[in-house]
Amino acid sequence: MDFISASSPQRLQPTLVLATLSAGFGSAFQYGYNIAVVNTPHKVLKSFYNDTYYARHGTPMDEKHMLLLWSCTVSMFPLGGLLGSLMVGGLVDKCGRKGTLLINNIFAIVPAILMGVSKVAKAFELIILSRVLLGVCAGISYSALPMYLGELAPKNLRGTLGTMTEVFVIVGVFLAQIFSLQAVLGNPTGWPVLLALTGVPALLQLLSLPFFPESPRYTLIQRGDEDTARQALRKLRGWADVEDEIEEMRVEDQAERAEGRLSVLNLFTFRPLRWQLISIIVLMAGQQLSGINAINYYADMIYASAGISAAHSQYVTVGAGVVNIVMTGVSAGTVEWLGRRLLLLVGYGICGSACLVLTLALLFQSTVHGLSYLSVICVFSYIAGHSIGPSPVPSVVRTEIFLQSSRPAAFMVDGAVHWLTNFIVGFMFPSVQEAIGAYSFIIFAGICLLTAVYIYVVIPETKGQTFVEINRIFAKRNGVEIPEPREETTGVEPHTSPPTQETFF
């Protein structure tokens, strides 16, 4: 094989592209698919619950019991996600980034089988249990995947690969919406196949991902295997001279030797990472509390108020999915050109404005002709804005602002905030909406504004910089100083033993 010069512009090489496809389709896709797969066919699934209950007890299920069972079916997914996010720190350090993704497929294949046979077994409990396991799968992949892709990518492509997590989530949501149509699988005979399809990407990943390298940064810094890391970089970059990146990893390893492997508790008390920790909490809380799940929840009612029938609203939902995919693709294609900060600020600006206009449209649509259609436009505008910045870009930033020693613990915190705020919005929004109606979207507009202000004041632009350079920028805000690497550094000492899972709790 002829290798091009290392001084050439670093482009996406086939190995890197295929590794991204294998990792993303088998991991983030699961998250997106299982968010949306039970929404459209919920009446069909509830009918199965009721028929099963009737076969067991000889009487139909009352509404209160049905509401409780369906709430469990939906809410078990974020609960599992929280459990998965708490597991990921120990897994990625003990098993590696790629190893964690491969192990995680257990939490997709087993529930796929259980859901596929639930109708034959006449056991809706299998669906509820499977939703917990799928949540664990999503919780692990939502943290392990951006870590893996961020560590595979060269610095000039880190933003593009970092957004791939959200791209595959959105693709999963979109395909779930398509397959859930009544004319496809969202019907009484097709729903077991619809739910079981989540196992297909997991099987494909099990067959393909083992052929791609483990994270070179993990291999060198945490395993001390410089030769294997060098070989992995050569496969990923497409050229032989990768010594500049090897040296960068040595510098990162030296820069973090003093702090050691940080646990979650240590992370909260470690001053040199104070603002990085606050930043990922704000980014993840802002992403979820800015109203994206509420917009999705409210969308059917908005479409109905605009005169769109229930039979046609499912196709409008698919249209919103197309907007989501297109705008997330725009974000992935421009993040290395426009930068992280600008996309986040523009995205939150669009979301906040859409929430304010949506509030007015909902308040006056009964008296002003045509405002109901403005409500639909606001929903699509909000989705477009969220897809540009708040949805995909935090996955990039959270990988970039932490070094190797603190990244697993940071991703545990990040994942816990993500799933807790996700659960809070899903649990609280119906009550808030019932209490204050359309004014609930003013709350989301305020959260968008506060998050944008924080980003503008605190978070630096990180595109094109090494992890150590980004760490030095934050060091000034943290009031600490990171020493320059010693000139005599020529190698990397392997850690005497890999950290155990208990280290992270």
PLY file of the C-alpha trace (Angstrom):
ply
format ascii 1.0
element vertex 505
property float x
property float y
property float z
element edge 504
property int vertex1
property int vertex2
end_header
0.00 0.00 0.00
1.31 3.47 -0.88
1.04 5.90 2.00
0.55 9.60 1.38
2.51 12.19 3.29
1.52 12.97 6.84
1.74 16.64 5.99
-1.14 16.33 3.53
-4.60 17.51 4.58
-6.18 14.80 6.70
-9.24 13.45 4.90
-11.67 10.70 5.78
-9.96 7.42 4.93
-11.98 4.26 4.09
-11.02 2.52 7.34
-12.14 5.51 9.42
-15.40 5.83 7.47
-16.24 2.13 7.80
-15.33 2.08 11.51
-17.65 5.07 12.05
-20.49 3.38 10.16
-20.09 0.12 12.08
-19.87 1.79 15.48
-22.60 4.37 14.84
-25.17 2.15 13.15
-24.81 -0.53 15.79
-24.92 1.84 18.77
-26.48 5.31 18.39
-29.04 3.91 15.96
-30.37 1.74 18.82
-30.97 4.83 20.94
-32.90 6.69 18.25
-34.90 3.69 17.07
-36.13 2.79 20.54
-37.04 6.37 21.44
-39.61 6.48 18.64
-40.62 2.88 17.93
-43.46 2.67 20.48
-44.99 6.09 19.76
-46.99 5.60 16.56
-48.22 2.01 17.23
-49.13 2.72 20.88
-52.82 1.88 20.29
-51.89 -1.50 18.80
-49.59 -2.30 21.72
-52.19 -1.22 24.28
-54.68 -3.51 22.58
-52.21 -6.40 23.02
-51.83 -5.50 26.71
-55.61 -5.50 27.14
-56.13 -8.77 25.24
-53.43 -10.46 27.31
-54.96 -9.20 30.55
-58.41 -10.38 29.46
-57.08 -13.86 28.59
-55.59 -14.13 32.08
-58.36 -12.63 34.22
-61.54 -12.82 32.12
-62.18 -9.08 32.42
-60.88 -6.08 30.43
-58.13 -3.94 31.90
-59.38 -0.72 33.50
-58.02 2.63 32.28
-55.99 3.28 35.43
-54.20 -0.06 35.14
-53.58 0.49 31.43
-52.16 3.96 32.07
-49.80 2.56 34.69
-48.55 -0.24 32.43
-48.04 2.05 29.46
-46.25 4.65 31.60
-43.91 1.88 32.75
-43.32 0.80 29.15
-42.29 4.32 28.14
-40.44 5.40 31.27
-38.37 2.23 31.66
-36.26 3.31 28.69
-34.75 6.46 30.31
-34.43 4.56 33.59
-32.33 1.95 31.81
-30.40 4.75 30.14
-29.47 6.13 33.56
-28.25 2.69 34.66
-26.21 2.34 31.47
-24.60 5.76 31.94
-23.46 4.74 35.44
-21.90 1.54 34.09
-19.98 3.08 31.21
-17.01 4.52 33.14
-15.71 1.19 34.37
-16.47 -0.57 31.08
-14.59 1.81 28.77
-11.47 1.67 30.91
-11.48 -2.06 31.57
-12.70 -3.29 28.17
-11.74 -0.39 25.93
-13.98 1.82 23.83
-14.50 -0.71 21.03
-14.77 -3.58 23.52
-17.52 -1.75 25.41
-19.51 -1.21 22.22
-19.23 -4.90 21.37
-20.28 -6.04 24.85
-23.16 -3.58 24.76
-24.80 -5.50 21.92
-25.97 -8.04 24.51
-28.40 -5.36 25.75
-29.86 -5.07 22.24
-29.99 -8.66 21.02
-31.53 -10.19 24.15
-34.45 -7.70 24.34
-34.98 -7.97 20.58
-35.58 -11.71 21.01
-37.81 -11.16 24.06
-39.99 -8.58 22.30
-40.16 -10.68 19.15
-41.68 -13.61 21.07
-43.81 -11.55 23.48
-46.97 -11.93 21.37
-46.60 -15.69 21.06
-45.78 -15.95 24.77
-48.73 -13.64 25.59
-46.53 -11.72 28.02
-46.47 -7.92 27.85
-44.02 -8.04 30.77
-41.34 -9.09 28.27
-41.79 -5.75 26.47
-41.44 -3.76 29.71
-38.32 -5.70 30.75
-36.87 -5.30 27.27
-37.35 -1.52 27.44
-35.13 -1.46 30.55
-32.41 -3.48 28.80
-32.63 -1.31 25.67
-32.28 1.75 27.87
-29.08 0.29 29.33
-27.85 -0.25 25.76
-28.67 3.37 24.86
-27.07 4.73 28.04
-23.80 2.91 27.38
-23.67 3.70 23.67
-24.52 7.40 24.13
-21.33 7.80 26.15
-19.00 5.14 24.70
-19.67 5.95 21.03
-18.68 9.65 21.02
-15.66 8.74 23.14
-14.60 6.12 20.57
-15.22 8.31 17.51
-13.62 11.37 19.10
-10.47 9.40 19.86
-10.33 7.82 16.39
-10.60 11.13 14.52
-7.77 13.50 13.58
-8.27 16.91 15.15
-9.47 18.55 11.90
-12.25 15.95 11.55
-13.12 15.51 15.23
-16.18 17.74 14.98
-17.61 15.94 11.97
-17.14 12.49 13.49
-18.38 13.74 16.84
-21.72 14.74 15.33
-22.14 11.26 13.90
-23.55 10.10 17.24
-26.54 12.38 16.79
-26.76 11.65 13.06
-27.25 7.95 13.75
-29.70 8.70 16.58
-31.81 10.76 14.16
-31.58 8.08 11.47
-32.82 5.57 14.05
-35.75 7.83 14.96
-36.61 8.35 11.29
-36.55 4.66 10.38
-38.65 3.87 13.45
-41.22 6.40 12.22
-41.23 4.81 8.77
-41.48 1.22 9.99
-44.16 2.22 12.54
-46.60 3.38 9.86
-49.77 1.29 9.87
-49.16 0.32 6.26
-45.72 -1.09 7.13
-45.29 -2.77 10.56
-47.33 -0.60 12.94
-50.30 -2.96 12.85
-51.60 -5.94 14.89
-49.62 -8.51 12.90
-46.39 -6.61 12.29
-45.55 -5.04 15.66
-43.46 -7.98 17.03
-41.19 -7.69 13.98
-41.14 -3.90 14.40
-39.82 -4.21 17.97
-37.43 -7.08 17.20
-35.71 -5.19 14.36
-33.57 -3.43 16.96
-31.42 -6.57 17.09
-30.36 -6.34 13.44
-27.90 -3.41 13.81
-26.41 -5.11 16.87
-25.72 -8.29 14.89
-24.17 -6.29 12.06
-21.88 -4.52 14.52
-20.81 -7.81 16.11
-19.82 -9.05 12.65
-17.99 -5.91 11.48
-16.54 -3.87 14.37
-13.94 -6.48 15.46
-12.09 -5.82 12.17
-11.45 -2.15 13.08
-8.90 -0.73 15.54
-9.41 0.07 19.19
-9.00 3.75 20.10
-5.28 4.56 19.60
-5.38 6.99 22.55
-6.76 4.29 24.84
-4.21 1.78 23.52
-1.22 4.07 24.10
-2.14 6.13 27.16
-4.04 3.56 29.20
-2.57 0.29 27.95
0.94 1.55 27.27
1.06 -0.29 23.92
2.71 2.23 21.60
3.32 -0.19 18.72
-0.33 -1.24 18.49
-1.43 2.40 18.72
0.95 3.30 15.88
-0.40 0.48 13.71
-3.98 1.58 14.41
-3.18 5.18 13.45
-1.60 4.05 10.18
-4.75 2.12 9.26
-7.00 5.03 10.20
-4.96 7.78 8.55
-3.76 5.98 5.43
-0.09 6.93 5.75
2.98 5.62 7.54
4.27 8.71 9.36
2.02 9.15 12.40
4.73 10.27 14.83
3.17 13.73 15.29
0.01 12.18 16.71
1.99 9.69 18.78
3.92 12.58 20.27
0.69 14.47 20.97
-0.57 11.46 22.93
2.68 11.34 24.88
2.24 15.01 25.75
-1.35 14.37 26.88
-0.21 11.41 28.97
2.48 13.53 30.61
0.10 16.44 31.21
-2.31 14.29 33.19
0.15 12.08 35.10
-0.15 14.26 38.19
-3.94 13.92 38.46
-4.08 10.15 37.95
-7.29 8.30 37.14
-10.16 10.45 38.39
-13.30 9.00 39.93
-16.67 10.74 39.70
-16.34 11.99 43.28
-12.82 13.27 42.64
-14.03 15.01 39.50
-16.46 17.15 41.50
-13.68 18.34 43.82
-10.86 18.67 41.29
-10.28 22.38 40.67
-8.40 22.10 37.33
-11.54 20.59 35.76
-14.18 22.69 37.52
-15.43 24.66 34.50
-15.22 21.69 32.17
-17.53 19.76 34.52
-19.96 22.66 34.84
-19.94 23.05 31.07
-20.98 19.48 30.27
-23.73 19.65 32.90
-25.07 22.89 31.40
-24.80 21.60 27.82
-26.60 18.35 28.56
-29.25 19.87 30.82
-29.82 22.64 28.27
-30.16 20.09 25.48
-32.95 18.21 27.27
-34.66 21.00 29.26
-34.89 23.31 26.24
-38.03 21.43 25.22
-37.19 19.01 22.41
-39.05 16.11 24.05
-41.96 18.39 24.95
-42.18 19.61 21.35
-42.37 16.01 20.19
-44.97 15.24 22.85
-47.07 18.29 21.92
-46.71 17.91 18.15
-49.75 15.67 17.58
-52.05 18.16 19.35
-50.58 21.05 17.36
-51.12 19.16 14.12
-54.70 18.37 15.13
-55.40 22.04 15.90
-54.16 22.89 12.41
-56.83 20.62 10.96
-54.55 17.66 10.20
-56.36 14.38 10.78
-54.90 11.65 12.98
-54.48 9.43 9.92
-52.37 12.08 8.19
-50.45 13.36 11.24
-48.19 10.28 11.17
-46.93 11.43 7.76
-46.38 14.97 9.06
-44.29 13.37 11.82
-42.22 11.64 9.14
-41.79 15.04 7.46
-40.44 16.43 10.73
-38.04 13.48 10.80
-36.77 14.45 7.34
-36.12 18.02 8.57
-34.28 16.55 11.55
-32.00 14.39 9.38
-31.28 17.16 6.85
-30.38 19.79 9.45
-28.27 17.35 11.48
-26.42 16.57 8.24
-25.90 20.31 7.72
-24.43 20.53 11.22
-22.08 17.60 10.56
-20.91 19.19 7.32
-20.30 22.67 8.74
-19.07 22.07 12.31
-15.40 22.16 11.23
-16.01 25.31 9.18
-18.33 27.37 11.40
-17.11 25.97 14.71
-18.90 24.55 17.73
-19.86 27.79 19.47
-21.60 29.40 16.50
-23.72 26.33 15.75
-24.76 26.08 19.40
-25.64 29.78 19.64
-27.56 29.84 16.35
-29.40 26.64 17.26
-30.49 27.90 20.66
-31.48 31.23 19.12
-33.79 29.49 16.64
-35.23 27.21 19.33
-35.93 30.08 21.74
-37.55 32.22 19.04
-39.68 29.28 17.86
-40.90 28.68 21.42
-41.93 32.33 21.85
-43.80 32.46 18.52
-45.38 29.07 19.22
-46.72 30.39 22.54
-48.43 33.31 20.77
-49.74 31.09 17.99
-51.26 28.60 20.44
-52.85 31.38 22.50
-54.53 33.14 19.58
-55.05 30.42 16.96
-58.71 29.99 17.97
-59.42 33.64 17.16
-56.98 34.44 14.33
-57.38 32.40 11.14
-54.16 30.79 9.89
-52.23 30.86 13.18
-52.72 27.11 13.56
-50.51 26.62 10.51
-47.94 28.98 12.06
-47.83 26.57 15.01
-46.84 23.74 12.67
-44.13 25.96 11.13
-42.83 26.71 14.63
-42.57 22.99 15.41
-40.57 22.39 12.24
-38.40 25.48 12.92
-37.68 24.33 16.46
-36.67 20.86 15.24
-34.40 22.45 12.60
-32.74 24.71 15.20
-32.20 21.91 17.68
-30.74 19.72 14.93
-28.19 22.38 13.96
-26.57 22.81 17.36
-28.12 21.68 20.68
-28.63 18.05 19.58
-25.35 17.09 17.79
-22.67 19.53 18.97
-22.55 18.68 22.73
-21.34 15.18 21.77
-18.32 16.85 20.16
-17.58 19.31 22.95
-17.86 16.84 25.81
-15.19 14.65 24.20
-12.86 17.56 23.48
-12.76 19.35 26.84
-11.54 16.38 28.91
-8.28 14.47 28.78
-7.98 10.69 28.83
-7.75 10.32 32.61
-10.97 12.23 33.34
-13.07 11.47 30.25
-14.77 8.25 31.52
-15.83 9.86 34.81
-16.97 12.98 32.97
-19.08 10.92 30.58
-20.73 9.18 33.52
-21.78 12.56 34.91
-22.80 13.74 31.46
-24.89 10.61 30.84
-26.58 10.79 34.23
-27.59 14.43 33.61
-28.81 13.55 30.11
-31.09 10.73 31.27
-32.32 12.44 34.44
-33.33 15.61 32.60
-34.86 13.48 29.83
-36.98 11.72 32.45
-37.89 15.00 34.21
-39.23 16.58 31.01
-41.21 13.48 30.07
-42.63 13.16 33.57
-43.30 16.83 34.36
-44.33 18.36 31.05
-47.88 16.94 30.85
-48.64 18.36 34.33
-47.01 21.73 33.56
-48.82 21.93 30.23
-52.14 21.17 31.90
-51.51 23.85 34.55
-50.32 26.76 32.36
-51.06 25.61 28.80
-49.18 27.34 25.99
-47.20 29.44 28.47
-45.12 26.34 29.23
-43.10 27.07 26.09
-41.96 30.40 27.57
-40.08 28.32 30.17
-38.28 26.51 27.35
-37.47 29.81 25.66
-35.91 31.05 28.92
-33.79 27.90 29.24
-32.60 28.34 25.63
-31.57 31.93 26.44
-29.73 31.03 29.65
-27.87 28.15 27.97
-26.85 30.39 25.06
-25.53 33.04 27.47
-23.44 30.43 29.28
-22.00 29.14 26.01
-21.14 32.66 24.88
-19.41 33.58 28.14
-17.68 30.33 29.18
-17.18 27.78 26.40
-14.25 28.47 24.03
-14.07 27.49 20.37
-12.33 24.11 20.20
-12.13 23.31 16.50
-8.68 22.41 15.19
-7.05 22.22 18.64
-5.51 19.29 20.48
-7.00 18.00 23.73
-4.06 19.46 25.67
-4.45 22.89 24.03
-8.15 22.95 24.93
-7.28 21.93 28.48
-4.86 24.87 28.75
-7.59 27.30 27.67
-9.85 26.08 30.47
-6.94 26.10 32.92
-6.91 29.91 32.86
-10.58 30.05 33.85
-10.01 27.41 36.53
-7.18 29.49 37.97
-4.53 26.80 37.52
-1.48 26.43 35.32
-0.63 23.42 33.18
3.16 23.04 32.79
4.67 22.67 29.35
5.78 19.12 28.48
9.41 18.24 29.12
11.61 18.13 26.03
13.16 14.82 26.98
9.91 12.90 26.73
10.55 10.05 24.33
8.13 7.38 25.32
5.20 6.47 27.44
5.24 4.35 30.52
2.49 1.77 30.68
0.16 1.95 33.64
0.99 -0.81 36.04
-2.56 -2.14 36.05
-5.82 -1.19 34.41
-8.26 0.71 36.63
-11.02 -1.32 38.15
-14.68 -0.45 37.84
-14.87 0.45 41.53
-12.49 3.33 40.86
-15.29 5.25 39.19
-17.86 5.25 41.97
0 1
1 2
2 3
3 4
4 5
5 6
6 7
7 8
8 9
9 10
10 11
11 12
12 13
13 14
14 15
15 16
16 17
17 18
18 19
19 20
20 21
21 22
22 23
23 24
24 25
25 26
26 27
27 28
28 29
29 30
30 31
31 32
32 33
33 34
34 35
35 36
36 37
37 38
38 39
39 40
40 41
41 42
42 43
43 44
44 45
45 46
46 47
47 48
48 49
49 50
50 51
51 52
52 53
53 54
54 55
55 56
56 57
57 58
58 59
59 60
60 61
61 62
62 63
63 64
64 65
65 66
66 67
67 68
68 69
69 70
70 71
71 72
72 73
73 74
74 75
75 76
76 77
77 78
78 79
79 80
80 81
81 82
82 83
83 84
84 85
85 86
86 87
87 88
88 89
89 90
90 91
91 92
92 93
93 94
94 95
95 96
96 97
97 98
98 99
99 100
100 101
101 102
102 103
103 104
104 105
105 106
106 107
107 108
108 109
109 110
110 111
111 112
112 113
113 114
114 115
115 116
116 117
117 118
118 119
119 120
120 121
121 122
122 123
123 124
124 125
125 126
126 127
127 128
128 129
129 130
130 131
131 132
132 133
133 134
134 135
135 136
136 137
137 138
138 139
139 140
140 141
141 142
142 143
143 144
144 145
145 146
146 147
147 148
148 149
149 150
150 151
151 152
152 153
153 154
154 155
155 156
156 157
157 158
158 159
159 160
160 161
161 162
162 163
163 164
164 165
165 166
166 167
167 168
168 169
169 170
170 171
171 172
172 173
173 174
174 175
175 176
176 177
177 178
178 179
179 180
180 181
181 182
182 183
183 184
184 185
185 186
186 187
187 188
188 189
189 190
190 191
191 192
192 193
193 194
194 195
195 196
196 197
197 198
198 199
199 200
200 201
201 202
202 203
203 204
204 205
205 206
206 207
207 208
208 209
209 210
210 211
211 212
212 213
213 214
214 215
215 216
216 217
217 218
218 219
219 220
220 221
221 222
222 223
223 224
224 225
225 226
226 227
227 228
228 229
229 230
230 231
231 232
232 233
233 234
234 235
235 236
236 237
237 238
238 239
239 240
240 241
241 242
242 243
243 244
244 245
245 246
246 247
247 248
248 249
249 250
250 251
251 252
252 253
253 254
254 255
255 256
256 257
257 258
258 259
259 260
260 261
261 262
262 263
263 264
264 265
265 266
266 267
267 268
268 269
269 270
270 271
271 272
272 273
273 274
274 275
275 276
276 277
277 278
278 279
279 280
280 281
281 282
282 283
283 284
284 285
285 286
286 287
287 288
288 289
289 290
290 291
291 292
292 293
293 294
294 295
295 296
296 297
297 298
298 299
299 300
300 301
301 302
302 303
303 304
304 305
305 306
306 307
307 308
308 309
309 310
310 311
311 312
312 313
313 314
314 315
315 316
316 317
317 318
318 319
319 320
320 321
321 322
322 323
323 324
324 325
325 326
326 327
327 328
328 329
329 330
330 331
331 332
332 333
333 334
334 335
335 336
336 337
337 338
338 339
339 340
340 341
341 342
342 343
343 344
344 345
345 346
346 347
347 348
348 349
349 350
350 351
351 352
352 353
353 354
354 355
355 356
356 357
357 358
358 359
359 360
360 361
361 362
362 363
363 364
364 365
365 366
366 367
367 368
368 369
369 370
370 371
371 372
372 373
373 374
374 375
375 376
376 377
377 378
378 379
379 380
380 381
381 382
382 383
383 384
384 385
385 386
386 387
387 388
388 389
389 390
390 391
391 392
392 393
393 394
394 395
395 396
396 397
397 398
398 399
399 400
400 401
401 402
402 403
403 404
404 405
405 406
406 407
407 408
408 409
409 410
410 411
411 412
412 413
413 414
414 415
415 416
416 417
417 418
418 419
419 420
420 421
421 422
422 423
423 424
424 425
425 426
426 427
427 428
428 429
429 430
430 431
431 432
432 433
433 434
434 435
435 436
436 437
437 438
438 439
439 440
440 441
441 442
442 443
443 444
444 445
445 446
446 447
447 448
448 449
449 450
450 451
451 452
452 453
453 454
454 455
455 456
456 457
457 458
458 459
459 460
460 461
461 462
462 463
463 464
464 465
465 466
466 467
467 468
468 469
469 470
470 471
471 472
472 473
473 474
474 475
475 476
476 477
477 478
478 479
479 480
480 481
481 482
482 483
483 484
484 485
485 486
486 487
487 488
488 489
489 490
490 491
491 492
492 493
493 494
494 495
495 496
496 497
497 498
498 499
499 500
500 501
501 502
502 503
503 504
